Amino acid sequence: MKPNKVLVFLLIAITFLIVGADKPNKYSKKANTKSHDDETYNSDFRNLQKPFRVSKLNLIWSKAVHRLTEPKLKSLFTELKIHDKEELAFKHIKSEKPKQYDDGLKEAELRKKLIGIMSTYGLLEVIDIEDVHNPEHYKHHKPMEGKVKNDNYKNKSLFKDKKLNKLWERAEVSGSFSPEELQALKEEFQHHEEKVDFYFSLLENLDKVKDKKDDFHHKNAVNEDELDEANEIALNDDEDKNDIVQEQKRNKHEEYIGKANEVREKHREIRDNIDRLERKVSRGSNSSDFIEPKVQGLWRIAQESDFNAEQLASIKVELHHFESRFLKLRHMHAEHALTMEKYKNAKPGDKHHDKVSEMEAKIQKQSRKVEKLQEDIEKKLRKTEL
């Protein structure tokens, strides 16, 4: 082999080694381990407009984006996306075989399922659905108050926020946190309280800016009247002054809008953080072993049934596996929705259009796995009820 060819071969080999080194090993522990605490959310997700094909689901979504925290909103999106497909599939089948579905049983089943979803996320009042006030259709989620009620509890007023005090009590009585973990949790609570204090200071400043803005408009109303009565000789000077006044008005208005947006963002951040703390306390305590409302409901049914300890342990493993699959599906739905919004004008044959199609195929595959797991678990739970 000639020296030049050997040199070229070595350069190619080195290039492949460098590229390969940058890629993570897909079989490594790090690549296959995903922590719920590391979940990230794209801010554009909350701004999705009409992501569903069924109009009533879009109405529910439009209300939910103003009420729910990011983790719950993302979870709701997945459930509504699945329900959207079920509704469309039923409409298609019914149009082909109308006589087969004259009894209305399937419609009632879908309606009951939607009401259950809305009940889980506290959205029953946002849309008027028939039978929405029938308690048999609700998914009951018992409040988690901890194991012990101690009237002599010394730290009831450890925090200014009542919600934080209740969470702290749950964490302390659960027995699931070590002293070191409780200390770390306490620091997180204190940090959250600092955020709340900062939010209220922003709110106070916003009121001051608003008052100044109103005073400014009032003062300038007088100035404008004086300008109208000014001598024609000073007309050019008056126009210059008026331009300055208008510019000052715009600046004041922009300052107010900027501070209002900052207050709104901080409020959302506080809600998301308290939701995160609630999930953390629930995962650490014995009151709940899961973070998804759907899975929490199934686990509660299992605990209230006649399973022995060994059977419950087996069901818990299945539910953890189901929750992991469900969280993955939730993430896939969210990414697909954002990609669809970003490349909504892409045409067939375009690489972005192909990317969306590929994502949809993966979602369908994952959905089938999730549905199969859920069916198997529910079938197992129903056996004890009979």
N, C-alpha and C positions, 0 to 999 in steps of 0.2 A: 504493500500500500504506500502510495506517495505521501511525503510529509504534509503537503497542502490538504489532502483528503483527510488525513489523521487529525489535523488541526480543526477542520470543519466539523468532523464527527464529535470531537471533544466539546466544541462550543455548543452544539445542539444538545448534547447530553447534559451539560451544565445548566442550560436554559430550562430543560424539563425538570431538573432537580429543584431549581429555584422556584418555579411555578408551583410544583407539587408541595413544596415546603410551606407555601402561603395558605394552602387549603387545609381546613381542619379534618381530622380523621373522623369519618362518619360513624365508625364503630367505637369511638372513644366514649368514656363515661360522660365527659363534658358535653359532647355533641348530642347525647341521648338523654340528658337530664335537663328538665325545664322547671324552674321554680315559679309558683304563682305570684310571688312577690316581685318578680322581674317583669311582669306583664306591662307592656307599653301600649298606649292608645294614641291613634292619630287624631289630631284636633279636627280634621276635616270630616271624620266619621259622624260627628254630631250635626254636621251641616248637610247630610244627604237629603235630597228632596225626592219624595215619592219613590222609595226603593222597592216597593212591592207592587204587584199587578192587581191585587184586590184592594179596592178603594178604602174599605173600612179599616184595613190594616195600616194604610198610609195615614189615616186620621189618628189612629192609636199612636203611631210612631211620632207624628207631629206634636202630640201632647207629651209623650214620654221624654223627648229630648230636653224638655224644660223641667222635668221632674226627677229623673233618675241620675244617679252617679254613673261614671264611665263604665265600671265593671258590670253593673246591673243592666245598663243600656246595651252593652255588647251582648250580654247573655239573652236579653229580650229579643234583640235583632235575630239571633240564630233561631229562636223558637218561632218567631213570626215568619221567618223565611221558610221554614219547614211547613208551617201552617198554610202559607201562601201557595205552595206547590200542591198541598193536599186539596185545597179548595179548587184550584184550577183543574186538577186531575179529575175531581168529582164532577165539575161542570161539564168537562169533555165527555166523560162516560155517560152522564145523564142525558146529554144531547143525542147520543147514539142509541141509548136504551132507556127512553123516558118512562115506559111502563114498569120497568124493573124497580124504579125508585119513587113510585107514587106515594108510598107510605110515609115519606118524610123522616124516616129513622136516621138516615145518613146525615141529613141537614141538622137534625137535633144533636147528633153525636159531634159534628164539627162545631156547632154553636156552644155546646157544653165544654168542649176542649178549649175554645177561645176564651170563654168566661173564666175557666180555670187558670189560663195564662195571665189574664188581666188581674185576677185575684192575687196571684203570686206576687206580682210587681206593684200592687196597690193602685191599679188603674181602672177600677170598676166604674168610677163616676165619669170617666172622660168620654164615653160613647154609650148611647142608648141601644142596648142589644136586648132582644126578647129574652125573658127568663133571667135577666142579669141579677135580679134580686132574690133568686132562688138559692138559699144557702147550701143546698145539696150539690150545687155545681162548683162550689168554692174549693180551693186547695187550702186546707187549714194548716197554718204554720204556728205552732205553739211558741209563745215567747220564751226566751231562754233567760231565766232569772238566777241561774246558779243553784247550787244544792242546798245552801243554808241561808236562812233568814235570821240574822242576829241583830236584835234591837239595840244591843249595847255596842254596836260597831263604832269604832273610834274615828275612822277616817271618812265618815260620810260627807264631810265638807272639805276634803282634801283639795278639790278643784272647784272653781267658780261655776263651771258648767255642770248642770244636773246629769246630763247624758254621760259625761266623762266619769262622774262619780259612780253611776250605775255600772258602767263598763268596768271600772276599777274594782268594784265590789265583786263582780262576776269573776274577774281574773284572780282575785285573792282567794275566794272560797272554792274555786275549781280544784285547787291542789295540783294543777298541771304545770305550774310555773315554779322554777327554783327561785331562791331569793335574788340571785344575780339577774335572772330573766325578769323578775318583777321590777327590779331597780331600773333595768333598761327600758321596760315598758312604761314605767313612771316618767322617765325622761322624755319618751315619745309623747306622752300625754301632755306634759308641761310644754313641750315644743308646739304641740297643737294649740294649746291655750294661748301661747304667744302669737300664733298666727291669727287667732280670733281677735285678740286685742289690737293687732295691727290692722285687721279688717275694719274694726269699729273706728279706729283713728282715721282711716281713709274715708269712711262714711261721714265722719264729722267734718273733715276737710272739704268733702264734696258739697256739703250743705253751705259751708262758708263761701265756696266758689260760686254756688248758685245765688246766694244772697248778694254777693258783689256783682254778679252778672245782672241781677234784677235792678240793683241800685244804678249800675252803669247805664242800663237802658232808660231808666227814669231820668237820670241826669242829662243824657244825650237827647231826650225828647225835648227838654227845655232848650238845649243848645241849638237844635234844629229849628225851633220856632224863632229863636233869635237870629239865626242865619237867614231865614226867610224875610225878616224885617230889615236886614242889613242894607246899607247904601249900595247902589249899583256900581259905584266907582270901585268898591272893594270886592266885586263879584269873583274875580279870579282867586283872590286870597281866600274867600269863603269856600270856593270849590276845593281848594287844596286842603283846607281844614276838614271839610266834609269827607274827603278821601281818607284822611288820617283817622277820623272818627269811625268810618266804616271798617277800616283795617283793624282798628282796636276791637271793634265788635266781633269781627271774625276770629281774632286771636283769643278773645275771651270765650267765645263759643267752642272753639277747638280745644281749649284748655279744659272746659267743662266736659266735653264729650270724651276726651282722653282719660280724665279722672273717673268718669262714670264707667268706662270700659274696664279700667283697672279694678274698680270695686266689684264689678260683675265677675271678672276673672278670679279674684281672690275668694269671692263667695263660692264659686264652683270648686275651687281648690280645697276649701275647707270641707265642703260636702264630700268630695272624693276622699279626703284624708280620714274623715270620721268613719266613712264606709270601710276604708282599708283597716283601720284600727278594730272595728267591729269584727271583720273577717279574721284578723289576727287573734283576737281574744277567743273567738269561736273555735278556731283550729287548735288553739293551745289548750282549751278547756275540754272537759268531758261532756259538755252539753251538746256539742256538735263536732262531727268528724269530717264534714264536707263543706265546701264553699258555694256550690251551685244550688239554688233553690229547688230545682227539679230533683237533684240527687238527695238533698236534705229531706224532701218529702218522702221519697222511697225508703230512706233509712229509718225515718220515723215510723212508717208503716211496719217495717221489719221488726223494730224494737217493741211495737205494741202487739205483735203477733205471738204465736206459741212456739217460736223457735228456741232450741236449746243453745247453750253458749257456743258449741262447736259450729252449729249451723249459722248462727249470727256472724261468727268470725269469717266463715266462708262467703256469706253475702256481702260483708264489708269489703272483702278483697275484690269481689265482682263489681261493687259500686265504685270503688276507687279506680278500677280499670275503665268503667263506663264514664266516670267523670273526666278522666284523662282524655278519652276519645271525644267527649262532648266539648271540652275546652279547645281541643284542636279544631273541631268543626266550627266552633264559634269564631275562632281566629281566621279560619279559611273564608267563612262567609263575609266577615268584615273586610278582609283584604280584597275579596272579589268585588264587593260593593264599591270600594274606593277606586279600584282599577276601572270598573265600568264607568264611574263618574268621570274619571280622568280621560278615558279614551272613548267616550260615547259617540264620537263622530268617526271612529275607525270603520273602514269598509272591509268586507270579506276579502281575504288574501293578504291584508295588511298584517304585519308581525304583531301589532298590538291586539288586533282582532283574534289572531290565533292564540295569543297568550290568554285572553279571556276565555276562549273555548277550552283550552287546556285546564284552566282553573275550575271551570264548571264540571268537567269530567272527573276531576279529583274530588270535588265536593260531593258529587253523586255517589262516588265509591265510598267516601267516608260516611255519608248519610246512611247508606245501607248498613254499614257496620254498626253505627250508633243505634239505628232502629232495631236491628237484630238483637243487640245487647239489651236494650230496654225491654223488648218483648220477652226475652228469656227471663229477665229479673222479675218483671210484672207477673209472668206466668207462675213463677216460683212463689211469689207473695200471695197470689190469689188462691193457691192450693190450701193454704192454712185458713183462709177466710171461709171456705166451703165446709 
